Amino acid sequence: MNKQTIAVLGPGSWGTALSQVLNDNGHEVRIWGNIPDQIDEINTQHTNKRYFKDTVLDEKIVAYHDLAEVLKGVDAVLFVVPTKVTRLVAQQVAAVLDHKVVIMHASKGLEPNSHKRLSTILEEEIPEEFRSEIVVVSGPSHAEETIVRDITLITAASKDIETAQYVQTLFSNHYFRLYTNTDVIGVETAGALKKISSLLVQVPFMDLALGIMLKCDYHARACRNHSSRSQARSKSINLQWSFWSWGFNRYRNFCPLT
């Protein structure tokens, strides 16, 4: 693939890790955020210590304060902002975007109050003439593993398989692999429900020395429950595999092999 220019919206842990993946693949990476000190730190110190204390970013990764500037001439835009502001940022993007780009998102969750999937929000707010079919980048992953280039396997899902394959090529390398499918509902729903079960399991067992096996049991049961309940939203078998994948990832983290 020829060098692409990518705007990453959101300098959080996952946005920063994905920016490094794209930079490792030789693409021009621009990060946008709304915290001035954080943007300045990325540009001057090449760190993002809010999330990664010991990681030094490549100096070719440039952070921007101005949204219009970061979008100028880009080939693709990756949304990695909190779900509660996805619609607002999409509206801001639509107001300044002047050419067609590939739109991706890598946030997990649903919009508060409306409970809409994030790809739906992006479709609603960004006119079709300025975007591709939305590509969902999601799967069992941890930013703190990706940032140190541990092996990560996730999914690029889109209604248009060719656009998903473009994103697959954009990201894939020796430590970061994307698989493609067209089950957007399944992939997004699996990611959203995973966040719920992961949050809930931390609270009751956080300080209990004997809680690790309960965590494993909880996630095994949560996978089964979420998988059966979600068939109403997506009939695809991909959704079932999504939940088993999430479950294995949770098991690996809570119950490490020794």
C-alpha positions as a printed NumPy array, in Angstrom:
array([[  0.   ,   0.   ,   0.   ],
       [  1.17 ,   3.514,  -0.783],
       [  1.695,   5.92 ,   2.086],
       [ -1.627,   7.202,   3.402],
       [ -2.417,  10.242,   5.531],
       [ -4.577,   9.388,   8.543],
       [ -6.283,  11.689,  11.03 ],
       [ -6.697,  10.028,  14.43 ],
       [ -9.334,  11.85 ,  16.47 ],
       [ -8.7  ,  11.22 ,  20.146],
       [ -5.27 ,  11.003,  21.843],
       [ -6.38 ,   8.54 ,  24.507],
       [ -4.655,   5.239,  25.19 ],
       [ -6.206,   3.362,  22.259],
       [ -5.927,   6.297,  19.864],
       [ -2.238,   6.667,  20.732],
       [ -1.554,   2.935,  20.345],
       [ -3.314,   2.795,  16.968],
       [ -1.422,   5.886,  15.847],
       [  1.82 ,   4.053,  16.544],
       [  0.635,   1.038,  14.527],
       [ -0.164,   3.266,  11.549],
       [  3.165,   5.076,  11.892],
       [  5.027,   1.753,  12.033],
       [  3.406,   0.943,   8.683],
       [  4.861,   4.056,   7.103],
       [  1.753,   6.232,   7.028],
       [  1.544,   9.912,   7.916],
       [ -0.285,  10.094,  11.232],
       [ -1.964,  13.204,  12.604],
       [ -3.522,  13.135,  16.078],
       [ -6.218,  15.619,  17.084],
       [ -7.319,  16.381,  20.635],
       [ -8.805,  19.183,  22.708],
       [ -6.409,  19.226,  25.673],
       [ -3.686,  21.754,  24.747],
       [ -1.058,  20.484,  27.2  ],
       [ -1.441,  16.922,  25.933],
       [ -1.117,  17.985,  22.289],
       [  1.96 ,  20.066,  23.09 ],
       [  3.519,  17.16 ,  24.997],
       [  3.102,  14.806,  22.027],
       [  4.772,  17.342,  19.719],
       [  7.623,  18.461,  21.969],
       [  8.404,  15.458,  24.189],
       [  6.929,  12.727,  21.963],
       [  5.194,  11.186,  24.955],
       [  1.637,  10.813,  26.221],
       [  2.314,  10.239,  29.908],
       [ -1.338,  10.573,  30.808],
       [ -1.615,   6.993,  29.495],
       [  1.887,   5.608,  28.858],
       [  4.592,   6.701,  31.259],
       [  7.48 ,   4.851,  29.615],
       [  6.594,   5.058,  25.916],
       [  8.357,   7.408,  23.516],
       [  6.464,   8.033,  20.284],
       [  8.045,   8.494,  16.889],
       [  8.606,  12.173,  16.219],
       [  6.875,  11.756,  12.853],
       [  3.548,  11.452,  14.721],
       [  2.243,  15.024,  14.873],
       [ -0.564,  16.295,  17.101],
       [ -2.932,  19.114,  16.177],
       [ -5.152,  21.564,  18.043],
       [ -7.145,  22.568,  14.955],
       [ -9.621,  20.065,  13.496],
       [ -9.783,  21.672,  10.046],
       [ -6.008,  21.551,   9.776],
       [ -5.748,  17.9  ,  10.797],
       [ -8.356,  16.9  ,   8.179],
       [ -6.734,  18.774,   5.307],
       [ -5.962,  16.327,   2.497],
       [ -6.289,  13.148,   4.61 ],
       [ -7.166,   9.777,   3.101],
       [ -8.898,   8.387,   6.177],
       [-10.271,   9.503,   9.538],
       [-10.204,   7.294,  12.638],
       [-12.59 ,   8.209,  15.463],
       [-11.3  ,   7.1  ,  18.878],
       [-13.179,   9.577,  21.05 ],
       [-15.444,   8.763,  24.026],
       [-18.9  ,   7.556,  23.026],
       [-20.609,  10.497,  24.732],
       [-18.937,  12.982,  22.362],
       [-18.849,  10.908,  19.156],
       [-21.864,  12.714,  17.697],
       [-20.478,  16.151,  18.578],
       [-17.091,  15.418,  17.018],
       [-18.774,  13.919,  13.937],
       [-20.769,  17.134,  13.531],
       [-17.571,  19.161,  13.81 ],
       [-15.887,  16.947,  11.21 ],
       [-18.841,  17.298,   8.828],
       [-18.665,  21.082,   9.149],
       [-15.055,  21.314,   7.899],
       [-14.467,  18.208,   5.764],
       [-14.182,  19.166,   2.087],
       [-13.391,  15.858,   0.36 ],
       [-14.346,  12.185,   0.534],
       [-12.463,  10.036,   3.048],
       [-12.614,   6.582,   4.585],
       [-14.31 ,   6.858,   7.984],
       [-13.31 ,   4.388,  10.712],
       [-14.074,   4.18 ,  14.405],
       [-12.355,   2.197,  17.147],
       [-14.409,   3.229,  20.184],
       [-16.377,   0.628,  22.129],
       [-19.83 ,   1.295,  23.515],
       [-23.16 ,   2.871,  22.603],
       [-24.291,   6.472,  22.572],
       [-25.697,   7.427,  26.009],
       [-29.469,   7.957,  26.115],
       [-30.169,   6.921,  22.499],
       [-28.188,   3.65 ,  22.812],
       [-27.369,   3.888,  19.123],
       [-24.314,   2.164,  17.711],
       [-21.464,   4.507,  16.86 ],
       [-21.424,   3.625,  13.167],
       [-25.069,   4.722,  13.017],
       [-24.158,   8.079,  14.558],
       [-21.365,   8.601,  12.023],
       [-23.732,   7.725,   9.177],
       [-26.268,  10.218,  10.469],
       [-23.858,  13.106,  10.955],
       [-21.369,  12.836,   8.073],
       [-22.917,  13.237,   4.584],
       [-22.479,  10.29 ,   2.206],
       [-20.668,  12.398,  -0.37 ],
       [-17.831,  12.934,   2.133],
       [-17.401,   9.405,   3.437],
       [-17.11 ,   5.732,   2.699],
       [-19.19 ,   3.079,   4.373],
       [-18.191,   3.178,   8.04 ],
       [-15.522,   0.69 ,   9.128],
       [-15.612,  -0.596,  12.717],
       [-12.173,  -1.463,  14.113],
       [-12.816,  -3.592,  17.179],
       [-11.876,  -6.768,  18.967],
       [-10.216,  -8.21 ,  22.076],
       [ -7.358,  -5.802,  22.632],
       [ -5.494,  -3.735,  25.202],
       [ -3.752,  -0.46 ,  24.401],
       [ -0.966,  -1.199,  26.885],
       [ -0.152,  -4.387,  24.93 ],
       [ -0.406,  -2.843,  21.473],
       [  1.807,   0.114,  22.434],
       [  4.675,  -2.308,  23.232],
       [  3.947,  -4.2  ,  20.005],
       [  2.546,  -7.359,  21.554],
       [  0.555,  -9.459,  19.088],
       [ -3.007,  -8.166,  18.646],
       [ -5.783,  -9.732,  16.53 ],
       [ -8.942,  -7.698,  15.877],
       [-11.581,  -7.084,  13.197],
       [-12.384,  -4.491,  10.543],
       [-16.113,  -4.699,   9.816],
       [-18.014,  -2.741,   7.181],
       [-21.047,  -3.079,   4.947],
       [-18.56 ,  -2.678,   2.089],
       [-15.982,  -5.463,   2.243],
       [-13.545,  -3.599,  -0.026],
       [-13.429,  -0.679,   2.401],
       [-12.86 ,  -3.126,   5.259],
       [ -9.997,  -4.669,   3.287],
       [ -8.486,  -1.218,   2.757],
       [ -8.474,  -0.705,   6.535],
       [ -7.067,  -4.194,   7.027],
       [ -4.139,  -3.32 ,   4.764],
       [ -3.73 ,   0.047,   6.455],
       [ -3.16 ,  -1.48 ,   9.897],
       [ -1.833,  -5.006,   9.431],
       [  1.81 ,  -5.799,  10.164],
       [  3.887,  -8.436,  11.974],
       [  2.295,  -7.775,  15.386],
       [ -1.091,  -6.246,  14.53 ],
       [ -3.525,  -8.264,  12.424],
       [ -7.028,  -7.384,  11.255],
       [ -9.618,  -9.81 ,   9.916],
       [-12.512,  -8.535,   7.818],
       [-16.227,  -9.191,   7.744],
       [-19.517,  -7.412,   6.992],
       [-21.174,  -8.032,  10.366],
       [-21.055,  -4.443,  11.62 ],
       [-23.877,  -4.977,  14.124],
       [-22.236,  -8.077,  15.597],
       [-18.789,  -6.544,  15.979],
       [-20.074,  -3.305,  17.527],
       [-22.497,  -5.082,  19.857],
       [-19.818,  -7.498,  21.057],
       [-17.53 ,  -4.573,  21.853],
       [-20.239,  -2.643,  23.686],
       [-21.352,  -5.579,  25.835],
       [-17.769,  -6.56 ,  26.572],
       [-17.231,  -3.172,  28.192],
       [-20.224,  -3.746,  30.462],
       [-19.156,  -7.205,  31.628],
       [-15.525,  -6.14 ,  32.066],
       [-16.521,  -3.19 ,  34.231],
       [-18.873,  -5.221,  36.379],
       [-16.356,  -7.966,  37.034],
       [-13.765,  -5.529,  38.373],
       [-15.901,  -4.103,  41.168],
       [-16.906,  -7.103,  43.325],
       [-13.602,  -8.959,  42.957],
       [-11.121,  -6.098,  42.822],
       [ -9.644,  -6.513,  46.297],
       [-10.29 , -10.21 ,  46.889],
       [ -7.279, -12.503,  46.783],
       [ -9.569, -15.45 ,  46.044],
       [-11.447, -13.694,  43.273],
       [ -9.448, -14.668,  40.206],
       [-11.295, -17.905,  39.449],
       [-14.609, -16.175,  40.074],
       [-13.601, -13.652,  37.438],
       [-12.966, -16.462,  34.983],
       [-16.304, -18.086,  35.75 ],
       [-18.115, -14.754,  35.516],
       [-16.738, -13.988,  32.073],
       [-17.478, -17.464,  30.754],
       [-21.105, -17.033,  31.853],
       [-21.256, -13.452,  30.573],
       [-20.074, -14.576,  27.133],
       [-22.806, -17.2  ,  26.946],
       [-25.474, -14.78 ,  28.159],
       [-24.489, -11.91 ,  25.86 ],
       [-24.156, -14.234,  22.88 ],
       [-27.685, -15.631,  23.183],
       [-29.297, -12.272,  23.975],
       [-27.677, -10.513,  21.033],
       [-29.014, -12.845,  18.351],
       [-32.041, -10.582,  18.143],
       [-29.808,  -7.807,  16.81 ],
       [-27.591,  -9.859,  14.521],
       [-28.24 , -13.333,  13.125],
       [-24.673, -13.727,  11.905],
       [-22.482, -16.451,  13.361],
       [-19.754, -13.802,  13.453],
       [-21.395, -12.359,  16.55 ],
       [-21.106, -15.68 ,  18.345],
       [-17.407, -15.904,  17.502],
       [-16.972, -12.297,  18.582],
       [-18.187, -13.143,  22.078],
       [-16.075, -16.273,  22.363],
       [-13.085, -14.199,  21.277],
       [-13.835, -11.551,  23.9  ],
       [-14.259, -14.303,  26.481],
       [-10.951, -15.957,  25.674],
       [ -9.21 , -12.581,  25.9  ],
       [-10.779, -11.911,  29.322],
       [ -9.812, -15.409,  30.484],
       [ -6.238, -14.855,  29.33 ],
       [ -5.951, -11.612,  31.291],
       [ -7.692, -12.723,  34.469],
       [ -6.307, -16.264,  34.526],
       [ -2.773, -16.139,  33.113],
       [ -1.084, -19.449,  32.426],
       [  1.735, -20.116,  34.884]])
